[in-house]
């Protein structure tokens, strides 16, 4: 019987989508050429979103945290690829006979720590314990783990060792441990770029057909540094009056992400204070995936800056990587795996964190280059970074699916830890809820009144 692969996306897949949705759509497209593939996508507000044109695989829909909506397609799978945060939402996956592949390309704990800085202490403590439960669930049920870079793989090896998943059984099966955890990065499309058409230039008010675009390709999350990009534009526009910094991803396409902290208003405010809002700095909604190649083509430079944080060490900037496909030079901050790629292939400029002068100097230099100056470097990078190359470890697994030896017939050693963490998480969640509802403060107030009496 041919292998049946189920890929579960936790993010929406449709006409507009972010990095996770693109990743799973592209992996489904590539792997469906070799194995029968189904892509399961979540319903948004109870409604199925319009999906991209057929690409050789089946599409199913499910509801987050509702096993019954996913159970029929999951039961038919031989291999199930799931993003790491689905493991705790759907613990029933652990009971399947399928080989479970945990995708850890997104460093969720690192992102959560950055997103939670403004929370009340009790609420943040409860959220952190929830994240620990989710991480323990991932480590317990996975037969095979994938990540985006060798740096991330080292991190996952440490997590797996600490959880007991690196043990005599898994080591005997493969001393390199590539059968336990391997690298499946974000890839580049193998298709040629489509015929150019205007999406921003000559279309957005205030941007002319001949203006040069400095493209910020993704969201404006707290660990990123869009403010340095705005400040640099304020300096650059004096000597490059046709340069426009554009943020076409100011609003995330997934409604579930609407409440995530971001720096959109801070960047708008700064641009207004510098007198360049809607003159040299522009914000727009998320660009449709079908139009994204055209945006890349009409841009002159790309920019992706971040602060020096724990997230930076583990990050893989998926949208920044797509600029390589379009032969678009990038200005990036050092410290993450994407910056290493840009630097190793000489595809732009790598600057230190929060270094405004370096960003301005890099933009000045790159604006003077011509496409011919860099064509060969981009061709070499594209050949090495295709989705077909990225998906090879998954394809090898699908050709000969196998469970992890320490999960065959016996529960994982991490199940006891997971159960203990869940109990601990539930206690802290109850405490945080009591704090949020004011019950703790009311009790303390009554006790203080009693003491005064």
C-alpha positions in Angstrom: 0.0 0.0 0.0 1.3 3.5 -0.8 2.1 5.8 2.1 -0.7 8.1 3.1 0.6 11.4 4.5 -1.5 13.9 6.5 -0.1 17.4 7.0 -1.9 19.5 9.7 -1.6 23.2 9.5 -2.4 25.3 12.6 -2.6 28.5 10.5 -5.0 29.4 7.7 -4.2 28.3 4.2 -5.9 30.4 1.6 -5.7 33.4 -0.7 -3.8 35.3 2.0 -1.6 33.5 4.4 1.5 33.8 6.6 4.7 31.8 6.9 3.2 28.6 8.6 0.4 28.3 6.1 2.8 28.8 3.2 5.2 26.2 4.6 2.5 23.5 4.8 1.0 24.3 1.5 4.4 24.1 -0.2 5.4 20.9 1.6 2.1 19.3 0.6 2.6 20.4 -3.0 6.1 18.9 -3.2 5.4 15.7 -1.3 2.2 14.9 -3.1 4.3 14.2 -6.2 5.6 11.1 -4.4 3.0 10.1 -1.7 -0.8 10.4 -1.3 -1.1 13.7 0.7 -3.9 15.4 2.5 -3.5 18.9 4.0 -5.8 19.6 6.9 -6.4 23.3 7.5 -8.3 25.0 10.4 -11.7 26.6 10.0 -11.5 30.4 10.6 -14.5 31.6 12.7 -16.3 28.4 11.7 -16.0 29.1 8.0 -13.7 27.4 5.5 -11.5 30.0 3.7 -11.1 30.0 -0.1 -8.0 27.9 -0.8 -5.4 28.1 -3.4 -5.9 26.3 -6.8 -5.5 22.4 -6.7 -1.9 21.3 -6.4 -2.0 17.5 -6.4 -3.2 16.9 -2.9 -6.5 16.7 -1.0 -7.6 19.4 1.4 -9.6 18.7 4.6 -10.8 21.2 7.3 -10.9 20.8 11.0 -11.6 22.9 14.2 -8.7 23.6 16.6 -8.9 21.5 19.8 -11.9 19.4 18.4 -10.6 15.9 17.7 -13.8 14.6 16.2 -13.4 17.1 13.3 -9.9 15.6 12.4 -10.3 12.0 13.5 -11.5 10.5 10.1 -8.5 11.8 8.1 -6.1 11.2 10.9 -7.1 7.5 11.3 -6.3 6.9 7.6 -2.8 8.3 7.8 0.5 6.4 7.9 2.5 9.5 8.5 1.2 12.6 10.3 3.1 15.9 10.2 1.9 18.4 12.7 3.2 21.8 14.0 4.5 21.5 17.5 1.6 23.4 19.3 -1.0 20.9 17.9 0.4 18.1 20.1 -1.2 19.4 23.3 -4.4 20.6 21.6 -5.1 17.1 20.2 -3.6 14.6 22.6 -5.6 11.8 20.8 -2.9 12.0 18.1 -0.6 10.0 20.4 -3.0 7.0 20.1 -2.6 6.7 16.3 -0.6 4.0 14.7 0.8 6.6 12.3 4.4 7.8 12.5 4.1 11.3 14.1 6.3 14.0 12.8 6.6 17.1 15.0 7.5 20.3 13.2 9.5 22.6 15.5 10.6 25.2 13.0 8.9 27.9 14.9 10.5 28.6 18.3 7.2 29.1 20.1 8.5 29.4 23.7 11.0 32.1 22.6 8.2 34.0 20.8 5.8 33.6 23.7 8.3 35.0 26.2 8.6 38.1 24.0 4.8 38.5 23.5 4.0 38.1 27.2 6.2 40.8 28.7 3.2 43.1 29.4 1.1 40.5 31.2 0.3 40.5 34.9 2.8 38.3 36.8 0.2 35.6 37.8 -1.2 35.4 34.3 2.3 35.2 32.7 3.3 32.5 35.2 0.2 30.5 34.3 0.9 31.0 30.5 4.5 29.9 30.9 3.4 26.7 32.7 1.0 26.1 29.8 3.9 26.4 27.4 5.9 23.9 29.4 3.0 21.4 29.1 2.7 21.9 25.4 6.5 21.4 25.0 6.4 18.2 27.0 3.5 16.9 24.9 5.5 17.5 21.7 8.6 15.7 23.1 6.5 12.8 24.4 4.5 11.8 21.2 7.0 12.5 18.4 8.5 9.7 16.3 10.5 12.2 14.2 11.2 15.9 14.7 12.1 18.4 12.1 13.3 22.0 12.4 14.6 24.8 10.2 18.3 24.9 10.7 21.3 23.1 12.2 21.3 25.6 15.0 17.7 24.7 15.8 18.6 21.0 15.6 21.2 21.4 18.3 18.5 23.1 20.5 16.0 20.2 19.8 18.7 17.6 20.6 19.1 19.3 24.0 15.4 19.3 24.6 15.1 15.6 23.6 18.0 14.6 25.8 16.6 16.4 28.8 13.2 14.7 28.2 14.6 11.2 28.0 14.0 10.7 24.2 17.8 10.4 23.5 18.2 7.0 25.1 19.8 3.6 24.4 17.0 2.7 22.0 17.1 5.8 19.8 20.9 5.9 19.9 21.1 2.2 18.8 18.7 2.9 15.9 20.9 5.7 14.6 24.0 7.1 16.4 23.8 10.3 14.3 20.2 10.8 15.6 19.1 12.0 12.2 16.3 9.4 12.3 15.1 11.3 15.4 15.5 14.9 14.4 16.6 16.4 11.1 16.5 19.7 9.3 13.6 20.7 6.9 14.1 24.4 6.4 11.7 26.9 4.7 12.3 26.5 0.9 12.1 28.5 -2.3 9.6 27.9 -5.1 11.1 26.0 -8.1 8.7 27.8 -10.5 10.0 30.8 -12.4 8.7 34.2 -11.4 5.4 35.2 -13.2 5.1 38.1 -15.5 5.5 41.4 -13.5 2.4 43.4 -12.7 2.0 46.4 -10.4 0.6 45.8 -6.9 2.1 48.7 -5.0 4.0 51.0 -7.4 1.5 53.3 -9.1 -1.3 51.6 -7.1 -0.9 52.7 -3.5 -1.7 56.4 -3.0 1.5 58.4 -2.7 3.7 55.8 -4.4 4.6 56.5 -8.0 5.1 54.0 -10.8 8.9 54.7 -10.9 9.5 54.9 -7.2 12.0 52.5 -5.6 10.6 50.2 -2.8 12.3 49.2 0.4 10.2 46.2 1.4 9.5 44.9 4.9 8.2 41.5 4.1 6.5 40.2 7.2 4.8 41.2 10.5 5.9 43.8 13.0 6.3 41.5 16.1 7.9 42.7 19.4 11.2 40.9 18.8 11.7 42.7 15.4 13.0 46.2 14.9 10.9 48.2 12.4 11.6 51.5 14.1 15.3 51.4 13.0 14.0 50.8 9.4 11.7 53.9 9.8 14.5 56.0 11.2 16.9 54.9 8.4 14.2 55.9 5.8 14.0 59.4 7.3 17.7 59.8 6.6 17.8 58.0 3.2 14.9 59.9 1.7 16.9 63.2 1.8 19.3 61.8 -0.8 17.0 59.2 -2.4 13.7 61.0 -2.7 12.1 58.2 -4.8 12.7 55.6 -2.0 9.6 54.3 -0.2 9.6 52.0 2.8 6.5 49.7 2.6 5.0 47.5 5.3 2.4 45.4 3.3 1.8 43.0 6.3 0.5 45.4 9.0 -2.6 43.2 9.6 -2.2 39.4 10.0 -4.6 37.4 7.7 -5.5 35.0 10.5 -8.3 36.5 12.7 -6.9 34.3 15.6 -3.7 36.4 15.5 -5.5 39.8 15.7 -4.8 40.2 19.4 -1.0 39.5 19.3 1.1 42.4 20.4 2.9 44.2 17.5 4.7 47.5 16.7 2.4 48.8 14.0 1.2 51.8 15.9 4.7 52.5 17.3 6.1 52.5 13.7 3.2 54.7 12.4 3.7 57.2 15.3 7.5 57.4 14.7 7.0 57.9 10.9 4.5 60.7 11.7 6.9 62.4 14.1 9.6 62.3 11.4 7.2 63.8 8.9 7.5 60.8 6.5 4.2 58.9 7.1 2.4 58.4 3.8 5.2 60.3 2.2 8.1 57.9 2.5 6.7 55.2 4.8 3.5 53.3 4.0 1.4 50.6 5.7 -1.0 48.2 4.1 -3.0 45.0 4.8 -1.5 41.6 4.1 -0.8 41.0 0.4 -2.5 38.0 -1.2 -0.2 35.1 -1.7 -0.7 35.1 -5.5 0.4 38.8 -5.6 3.4 38.4 -3.4 5.8 37.4 -6.3 4.8 40.7 -8.0 5.6 42.7 -4.9 9.0 41.1 -4.7 9.6 41.9 -8.4 8.7 45.5 -8.1 10.8 46.1 -4.9 14.4 47.4 -5.1 15.6 46.2 -1.6 14.2 44.1 1.2 14.8 44.8 4.9 14.4 42.6 8.0 15.7 43.9 11.3 15.5 42.5 14.8 16.7 43.0 18.3 19.2 40.7 20.0 17.0 38.2 22.0 16.5 34.5 22.7 14.1 34.4 19.7 16.8 35.7 17.4 19.1 32.9 18.2 16.6 30.3 17.1 14.6 32.2 14.4 14.3 31.4 10.7 12.8 34.4 8.9 10.7 32.6 6.3 9.4 35.7 4.4 12.9 37.2 4.3 14.1 34.0 2.6 11.6 34.5 -0.3 13.5 37.5 -1.4 16.3 35.2 -2.6 13.8 33.7 -5.1 13.2 37.1 -6.6 16.9 38.0 -6.6 16.1 40.9 -4.3 19.0 42.0 -2.1 18.3 42.3 1.6 19.5 44.2 4.6 19.2 41.9 7.6 20.3 41.9 11.2 23.0 39.4 12.3 22.2 36.6 14.7 19.7 34.3 13.1 20.0 31.5 10.5 18.5 33.7 7.7 21.3 36.3 8.1 23.9 33.5 7.9 22.4 32.5 4.5 22.4 36.1 3.2 26.0 36.6 4.4 27.3 33.3 3.1 26.0 33.8 -0.4 26.6 37.6 -0.4 23.0 38.5 -1.2 22.9 41.8 0.6 24.2 43.3 3.8 24.3 41.9 7.4 24.3 44.6 10.1 24.6 44.6 13.9 21.4 44.9 16.0 20.0 48.4 16.3 22.8 49.9 14.2 21.1 52.8 12.4 24.3 54.0 10.7 25.1 50.5 9.3 21.5 50.2 7.8 21.8 53.6 6.1 25.3 52.8 4.7 24.1 49.4 3.5 21.1 50.9 1.7 23.3 53.5 0.0 25.6 50.8 -1.3 23.0 48.4 -2.4 20.9 51.1 -4.2 23.9 51.6 -6.5 24.2 47.9 -7.5 22.6 46.5 -10.7 20.8 43.1 -11.0 23.7 41.9 -13.2 26.1 42.5 -10.3 24.5 39.7 -8.2 22.7 37.4 -10.6 25.1 34.4 -10.3 25.1 34.6 -6.5 21.3 34.4 -6.4 21.1 31.5 -8.9 23.4 29.4 -6.7 21.4 30.1 -3.6 18.1 29.3 -5.3 19.4 26.0 -6.5 20.5 25.0 -3.0 17.3 26.2 -1.2 14.5 24.8 -3.2 11.4 23.2 -1.5 12.3 19.9 -3.2 15.7 20.0 -1.4 14.2 21.1 1.9 11.6 18.3 1.9 14.1 15.5 1.4 14.2 14.2 5.0 10.4 14.0 5.0 10.4 12.2 1.7 12.8 9.6 3.0 10.6 9.0 6.0 7.4 8.7 3.8 9.2 6.1 1.6 9.8 3.9 4.6 7.7 5.1 7.6 8.9 3.9 11.0 8.0 4.7 14.6 10.6 5.8 17.1 12.0 2.6 18.8 11.3 4.0 22.3 7.6 4.6 21.4 6.9 1.1 20.1 4.8 -0.8 22.6 5.6 1.3 25.7 4.6 4.8 26.7 7.3 7.4 26.4 9.4 8.2 29.4 8.1 11.8 29.2 4.5 10.9 29.8 4.8 11.1 33.6 6.5 14.5 33.2 3.7 15.6 30.9 1.0 14.6 33.4 2.8 16.3 36.3 3.2 19.5 34.3 -0.5 19.4 33.3 -1.5 19.2 36.9 0.8 22.0 37.8 -0.4 24.1 34.9 -4.1 23.6 35.9 -3.3 24.8 39.5 -1.6 27.9 38.2 -4.4 28.5 35.6 -7.0 28.4 38.4 -4.9 30.9 40.5 -4.5 33.2 37.5 -8.3 33.1 36.8 -9.0 33.9 40.5 -6.6 36.8 40.3 -8.2 38.1 37.0 -11.7 37.8 38.5 -10.7 39.8 41.6 -11.4 37.0 44.1 -7.9 37.0 45.5 -7.9 40.8 46.0 -11.4 40.7 47.6 -10.2 38.0 50.0 -7.1 40.1 50.9 -9.2 43.2 51.4 -11.5 41.4 53.8 -8.6 39.9 55.7 -7.0 43.4 56.0 -10.3 44.8 57.3 -10.5 41.9 59.8 -7.0 42.7 61.1 -7.8 46.4 61.4 -10.9 45.5 63.5 
